[in-house]
Amino acid sequence: MFNFFEEIKGQLKRVDKNLLSSYNMVNLSGKILYVEGHLGLTILSPTVIAFKIKKGRVEVEGKGLYLSELSQNTLKIEGEIKRVEEF
């Protein structure tokens, strides 16, 4: 099975190792945010969803936000995504 993140990491092995973090995130047109490597949710509302990562947390702001998928280490947020920030 094709794994998007593993393919990208494989291509970047010759690049600075600091580019590869403990989590991966893809934002698709500000409508879908796919995250691999989260460590749990901290905030869940229609305007803010926040989750822990290895070295801090990530906060997603927008309108009509909801979790369409949630597993032990992956999540998918859908809605109108306005801002994604790592703390």
C-alpha positions, 0 to 999 in steps of 0.5 A: 500500500502506498504511504504518502508520508513514507514516500516523501521521507524516503525522498528527503533522506539526503536532506537535513534530518531536522526537516523530518519531524515527529508528526506529519500534516497535509492541508488540502485547500483549507478544507481538509487537514490530515495529521499523522503522529498526534498524541491526543486532542486538547480542544474540540469545538466548531471553531478550534481544534487543538492536539498534542505533538511530541514537542508541543501542540498544534492549534487549528482555527476555522469555521464548522470544524469537525473530526471526520477521522480519529485513531491512535495516531492519525486524525482528519479535520474537515471544515473551513480551516483559517489558521494552523499554528504550532506552539 
